[in-house]
Amino acid sequence: MSRGVGVAESSDDPHNAPSEGKGISQLLPCKPASLHEGQGVTEEGGTPPQTGEDSSSESSSESESDNEEPEPEQINGEPGGSCVEEASAQTEEWEEKELPKEHSHSELQKIQPHCEHCNVENKQNEQVTPRPLSREQFLLKLDTEGTYQCTETGLIFEVNRKVDIKYCVLSWSKFADLVVKPWVVGGPLFDVKCDPTCLTSIQFPHSLCLGHHNANMTFKVLHVKSSGASLESTMDHSTTHVKWRVSSLSPVGPVIQSEETVYHHGAVILYKAIDQNPSLSFRVYIATNNESFIKDISKSVKHSSKKFMKIDKPPVCQKLLENGKKYRLISEPEAEITPEEIEFVDGSLLKLKSYIEVYLEQPVEFKLLLVEMDSEEIVWKAKLRECDWVQHDQNQNISKRSTNGNRRRKMTSSLPDEDIYDKRMKQVDSSAMSMEPFM
């Protein structure tokens, strides 16, 4: 990418003062198939350059279906996402059907980071729980002005009057062509829908540790509009969020540029294959603590040719993940692990998500440890016991027995009617015989 092109910087964010020589006037390159002709991702005064795709390889990956994620629609005259129609297979509209209150989006369960380097600011934003809608969407009804934080996604909305806000997490992989080096994904991508004049600002959660290099990091917000995708300045950022002044609404998410190594708050997600074999087979996903990434993993598993159950173990890594670092997964007792070691990369932009396969021939309790190879420090660990997956199998069997029992009861309940019919026919036959003349 060329340097020296004018960048429209906001003076509102003292953290985002660009360092010398850092001016990047465009984010990027849009493939003709991804954006309408003549569109691209730019900052003020720039023309999008051409770049190649991320060619990072994946091991043991499954393709995912995008049929369940809603596509941004036109709100208040601002089309959201029409410029990426070819990049998204969805053409469905928001569904108004509300799910039961006890329903929760399991793949969007908020994973709280544990980091000794980040001084988390304790701002007293009012915590609000949204109503879950179909297809992993949320509805938040706010009755008065104020600042509210969603308990499900971590989004913080600053509103100036009563408003209803619909929103959902999107996949970054659909917009991969819009994020090129030196810019990288900083947190989840969201599609927010409401009257934009009611929203003063949105704060997006990010998955980065700022304890090492806060001063050398630049935040922007990637805003995908019908006229093209652009990088917009932020108002401020903290150890947990990036604050953006709302201009219009369509897919938006934080991106960053750093002169130093980027450290991620990480998470390890476990799934067990469900089959009739006595052996154990698991998928281990190593991810950034980013809801877009975690949602992609869930969808990938859901659309796999095999059936899986999620294993509920503490997911948060106790040590930061670093791009380019190598990590090894260890099992005690020993298991077949493929691959035995990986080089960590943030896979948010990749459609295929890498995972490690763990196989044990006998169903025994075991420990899993993720170790950083350079330091030999334990990044994450968990003990897996038979009760972690047996209960699920028992529930499945109970469900099947219950279904079969219902079928039997339905069949049984129909027998009295048949008996009554037979009795009536016998009575009719008897009456007919009694009426026959004697010979």
C-alpha positions in Angstrom: 0.0 0.0 0.0 1.2 3.5 -0.8 2.1 6.0 1.9 1.6 9.7 2.2 -2.0 9.7 1.0 -4.3 12.0 3.0 -6.2 10.5 5.9 -9.2 12.0 7.4 -8.4 11.7 11.1 -10.8 12.6 13.9 -9.4 14.9 16.6 -11.8 13.5 19.1 -9.7 10.5 20.0 -6.4 11.4 21.7 -5.4 7.7 21.5 -5.6 7.7 17.7 -3.1 10.3 16.8 -1.2 8.7 13.9 2.5 8.2 14.1 4.7 9.7 11.4 4.6 7.8 8.2 1.5 5.9 9.3 -0.9 7.6 7.0 -2.9 5.1 5.2 -5.5 6.6 3.0 -7.3 3.4 2.0 -8.1 0.2 3.5 -8.7 -1.5 0.5 -9.3 -3.5 -2.2 -12.5 -4.8 -3.1 -12.8 -7.6 -5.6 -15.2 -6.7 -8.4 -17.3 -9.7 -7.3 -17.6 -8.3 -3.8 -18.5 -4.7 -4.4 -20.3 -2.8 -7.1 -18.2 -1.3 -9.8 -16.2 1.7 -8.8 -16.6 1.0 -5.1 -14.0 0.3 -2.6 -12.9 0.9 1.0 -11.4 4.3 1.3 -10.7 7.1 3.7 -11.2 10.6 2.6 -9.2 11.4 -0.5 -8.1 7.9 -1.4 -8.5 5.4 -4.1 -8.6 1.7 -3.2 -5.4 -0.2 -4.3 -5.4 -3.8 -5.4 -4.2 -6.6 -3.0 -4.3 -10.3 -2.9 -6.3 -12.6 -0.7 -5.1 -14.1 2.6 -3.6 -17.4 1.6 -3.3 -18.8 5.1 -3.7 -22.6 5.0 -6.2 -24.5 7.2 -5.8 -28.0 8.7 -8.7 -30.4 9.3 -11.4 -27.8 8.4 -15.0 -27.9 7.5 -16.8 -25.5 5.2 -19.6 -23.6 6.7 -23.0 -22.5 5.4 -24.1 -18.9 5.6 -27.8 -19.6 5.1 -28.8 -18.6 8.7 -27.2 -15.2 9.0 -29.4 -12.2 8.1 -28.2 -9.9 5.4 -28.0 -6.1 6.2 -31.1 -4.4 4.8 -32.1 -0.8 4.0 -32.9 1.3 7.0 -34.0 5.0 6.9 -32.8 5.4 3.4 -29.3 4.0 4.1 -28.8 0.7 2.4 -26.8 -1.5 4.5 -24.8 -4.2 2.8 -26.1 -3.9 -0.8 -22.4 -3.4 -1.8 -21.6 -6.9 -0.6 -24.5 -8.8 -2.1 -22.2 -11.2 -3.9 -20.1 -11.7 -0.8 -23.2 -12.8 1.2 -25.6 -15.6 0.3 -28.4 -14.2 2.5 -31.3 -12.2 1.0 -33.7 -12.9 3.9 -35.2 -10.1 5.9 -35.3 -9.7 9.7 -37.9 -12.0 11.2 -40.1 -10.5 13.8 -40.8 -13.8 15.6 -39.7 -13.5 19.1 -38.1 -16.6 20.8 -39.0 -17.7 24.3 -37.3 -15.7 27.1 -35.4 -18.7 28.3 -33.9 -19.2 24.9 -30.3 -18.2 24.6 -27.8 -18.1 21.7 -25.3 -20.6 23.0 -22.6 -19.7 20.5 -22.9 -16.0 21.5 -22.4 -16.6 25.2 -20.1 -13.8 26.3 -16.7 -15.0 27.3 -15.1 -12.6 29.8 -11.4 -12.1 29.3 -9.0 -12.7 32.2 -6.0 -10.5 31.8 -3.5 -9.2 34.3 -2.3 -6.6 31.9 -5.6 -4.8 31.2 -6.9 -2.4 33.7 -10.6 -2.8 33.1 -12.4 0.5 33.6 -15.5 0.1 35.8 -17.9 2.5 34.0 -21.4 2.3 35.4 -23.4 1.7 32.2 -26.9 0.4 32.7 -26.9 -3.3 31.9 -29.8 -4.4 29.7 -30.8 -7.8 28.4 -32.2 -7.9 24.9 -35.0 -10.0 23.6 -33.7 -12.9 21.4 -35.3 -13.0 18.0 -35.1 -15.8 15.4 -31.9 -16.4 13.5 -29.6 -15.2 16.2 -30.9 -11.6 16.2 -31.6 -9.3 19.2 -34.1 -6.6 20.0 -33.4 -3.9 22.6 -36.3 -1.6 23.6 -34.9 1.5 25.3 -37.5 3.9 26.9 -35.4 7.0 27.5 -32.0 8.6 26.7 -28.9 7.2 28.4 -26.0 4.8 27.9 -26.9 1.1 27.9 -24.7 -2.0 27.7 -26.1 -5.2 26.1 -25.5 -8.2 28.4 -25.4 -10.6 25.5 -23.0 -9.0 23.0 -21.2 -6.3 25.1 -22.3 -3.5 22.7 -22.8 -0.1 24.4 -25.4 2.2 23.0 -25.7 5.9 23.7 -29.2 7.0 22.8 -30.8 10.5 22.9 -34.5 9.3 23.1 -36.7 6.3 23.1 -35.7 3.8 20.5 -36.0 0.1 19.4 -32.7 -1.3 18.2 -32.2 -4.6 16.3 -28.8 -6.1 15.9 -26.8 -9.2 15.2 -23.3 -10.5 15.0 -22.0 -10.9 11.4 -19.1 -13.0 10.0 -15.9 -11.1 9.1 -15.2 -13.8 6.5 -17.8 -12.3 4.1 -15.9 -9.0 4.2 -12.4 -10.5 4.1 -11.5 -8.5 0.9 -12.0 -5.3 2.8 -9.4 -5.8 5.5 -5.8 -5.9 4.3 -2.5 -5.3 6.0 -1.5 -3.3 7.9 -5.1 -3.4 9.2 -6.4 -6.4 11.2 -9.7 -7.3 12.8 -10.1 -5.8 16.2 -13.4 -7.3 17.4 -16.8 -8.5 16.3 -18.6 -7.2 13.3 -22.2 -6.1 13.9 -25.3 -5.1 11.8 -27.3 -2.6 13.8 -30.8 -1.4 12.7 -32.7 1.6 14.0 -33.3 5.2 13.4 -29.6 6.5 13.3 -30.7 9.9 14.6 -31.6 8.2 17.9 -28.1 6.9 18.4 -25.3 9.2 19.5 -22.6 6.6 19.7 -21.9 2.8 19.7 -19.0 1.2 21.6 -17.8 -2.1 20.1 -16.1 -4.7 22.3 -12.6 -5.7 21.1 -10.5 -8.7 21.8 -7.1 -7.1 22.1 -4.8 -6.7 25.1 -3.7 -3.0 25.2 -1.5 -3.5 28.3 1.7 -3.8 26.1 1.4 -1.2 23.4 -1.7 1.0 23.7 0.3 4.1 22.6 1.3 2.5 19.3 -2.1 1.3 18.2 -4.6 3.0 15.9 -8.2 2.1 15.9 -10.7 2.7 13.1 -14.2 1.4 12.3 -14.8 -0.3 9.0 -18.2 0.9 7.8 -19.7 -1.0 4.8 -22.2 1.2 2.9 -23.9 1.1 -0.5 -21.4 3.7 -1.8 -18.5 1.6 -0.7 -16.7 0.6 2.5 -14.8 3.2 4.4 -12.6 3.6 7.4 -14.1 6.0 9.9 -12.3 7.6 12.9 -13.2 6.6 16.4 -14.1 8.9 19.3 -12.1 7.0 21.9 -11.1 3.6 23.0 -10.6 1.7 26.3 -9.2 -1.6 27.3 -12.5 -3.3 26.4 -14.3 -1.1 23.8 -13.9 1.1 20.7 -16.2 4.2 20.7 -17.7 5.4 17.3 -19.9 8.3 16.5 -22.9 7.0 14.5 -23.1 8.5 11.0 -25.4 5.9 9.4 -26.1 2.3 10.1 -24.9 -0.8 8.1 -22.3 -3.4 8.9 -19.7 -1.9 11.2 -16.8 -3.3 13.2 -13.4 -2.2 14.7 -10.1 -2.7 12.9 -6.6 -1.8 14.1 -3.2 -0.9 12.9 -0.2 -1.5 15.1 3.5 -0.9 14.8 4.1 -3.7 17.3 3.1 -7.3 17.9 -0.7 -7.6 18.5 -1.7 -9.7 21.5 -5.2 -11.3 21.7 -7.4 -12.4 24.5 -7.9 -16.0 23.5 -10.5 -18.8 24.0 -10.4 -22.6 23.5 -13.7 -24.1 22.3 -14.3 -27.9 22.6 -16.6 -30.2 20.7 -17.1 -33.9 20.9 -18.2 -36.1 18.0 -21.5 -38.0 18.7 -21.5 -41.5 17.3 -21.9 -45.2 18.4 -18.2 -45.8 18.7 -16.8 -46.3 22.2 -13.7 -44.2 21.2 -13.6 -40.5 21.8 -13.1 -37.9 19.1 -12.9 -34.1 19.8 -12.3 -30.9 17.9 -10.3 -28.2 19.7 -10.6 -24.7 18.3 -8.2 -22.0 19.3 -9.8 -18.6 18.7 -9.6 -14.9 19.6 -12.2 -13.9 22.2 -14.3 -12.4 19.4 -17.9 -13.2 19.0 -17.8 -13.2 15.2 -15.0 -15.8 15.3 -16.8 -17.9 17.9 -20.1 -17.7 16.0 -18.3 -18.9 12.8 -16.9 -21.9 14.7 -20.4 -22.8 15.9 -21.8 -22.6 12.4 -19.0 -24.7 11.0 -19.6 -27.4 13.5 -23.3 -27.3 13.0 -23.0 -27.8 9.2 -20.4 -30.5 9.5 -21.3 -34.0 8.1 -20.8 -35.3 11.6 -22.8 -34.5 14.8 -21.1 -32.8 17.7 -21.9 -31.6 21.2 -20.2 -28.7 22.8 -18.2 -29.5 25.9 -18.7 -26.9 28.6 -15.2 -26.0 30.0 -13.7 -22.7 31.0 -12.7 -21.3 27.6 -10.6 -18.3 28.5 -6.8 -18.6 27.9 -4.7 -17.6 30.9 -2.0 -16.3 28.7 -2.3 -14.0 25.7 -2.2 -15.4 22.2 0.3 -13.9 19.8 0.2 -14.1 16.0 3.1 -16.2 14.7 3.7 -18.0 18.0 3.7 -21.8 18.0 1.5 -23.7 20.4 1.3 -27.4 21.3 -1.7 -29.4 22.6 -0.8 -32.1 25.1 -3.0 -34.9 26.4 -2.6 -36.8 29.7 -2.8 -39.7 29.2 -1.5 -39.7 25.7 -3.9 -39.4 22.8 -3.6 -39.1 19.0 -3.4 -35.3 18.3 -3.5 -33.9 14.8 -1.7 -31.6 14.3 0.4 -31.7 17.4 1.5 -28.1 17.1 0.1 -25.0 15.3 1.2 -21.5 14.5 -1.5 -19.2 15.8 -3.2 -16.7 13.4 -6.4 -14.8 13.9 -8.7 -16.7 11.7 -11.6 -14.2 11.8 -11.3 -13.5 8.1 -10.9 -17.1 7.0 -14.0 -19.0 5.9 -12.6 -22.3 6.9 -11.7 -22.5 10.6 -8.7 -24.5 11.8 -9.0 -27.0 14.6 -7.0 -29.7 16.3 -8.4 -33.3 16.4 -8.0 -35.3 19.6 -8.7 -39.1 19.4 -8.7 -41.6 22.3 -9.4 -45.3 21.5 -10.8 -45.9 25.0 -13.3 -43.6 26.8 -11.2 -42.5 29.7 -10.9 -39.2 31.7 -8.0 -37.1 30.5 -6.4 -33.7 30.7 -5.8 -31.2 27.8 -3.1 -28.6 28.0 -2.3 -25.9 25.5 1.4 -24.9 25.8 3.3 -22.1 24.3 6.3 -23.8 22.7 8.9 -21.0 23.2 8.3 -20.5 26.9 6.7 -23.9 27.8 4.1 -22.0 29.7 0.6 -23.4 30.0 -1.9 -21.2 28.1 -5.0 -23.1 28.9 -5.9 -26.5 30.5 -9.0 -28.5 31.2 -9.9 -31.9 32.6 -12.5 -33.9 30.7 -14.5 -36.5 32.6 -17.0 -39.0 31.4 -19.9 -37.1 32.9 -19.1 -34.2 30.5 -20.5 -36.1 27.6 -22.4 -39.1 29.0 -25.3 -37.0 30.3 -25.8 -35.7 26.8 -26.0 -39.3 25.5 -28.5 -40.2 28.2 -30.6 -37.2 27.4 -30.6 -38.2 23.8 -31.7 -41.8 24.7 -34.4 -40.4 27.1 -35.7 -38.2 24.3 -35.9 -41.1 21.9 -37.6 -43.3 24.5 -40.1 -40.5 25.2 -40.8 -40.1 21.5 -41.3 -43.9 21.0 -43.6 -43.9 24.1 -45.7 -41.1 22.7 -46.1 -43.1 19.5 -47.1 -46.2 21.4 -49.6 -44.2 23.5 -51.2 -42.8 20.3 -51.5 -46.3 18.9 -53.0 -47.6 22.2 -55.4 -44.7 22.4 -56.9 -45.7 19.1 -57.6 -49.3 20.2 -60.8 -48.5 22.1 -62.4 -47.0 19.0 -61.6 -50.1 17.1 -63.0 -52.3 19.8 -66.2 -50.3 19.9 -66.5 -50.7 16.1 -66.0 -54.5 16.4 -68.6 -54.8 19.1 -71.1 -52.8 17.1 -70.5 -55.0 14.1 -71.1 -58.1 16.2 -74.3 -56.6 17.5 -75.5 -55.8 14.0 -74.7 -59.4 12.9 -76.6 -60.8 15.9 -79.6 -58.7 15.2 -79.7 -59.7 11.6 -79.5 -63.4 12.5 -82.4 -63.0 15.0 -84.6 -61.5 12.3 -84.1 -64.3 9.8 -87.3 -66.5 9.3 -87.3 -70.1 10.6 -87.2 -72.7 7.9 
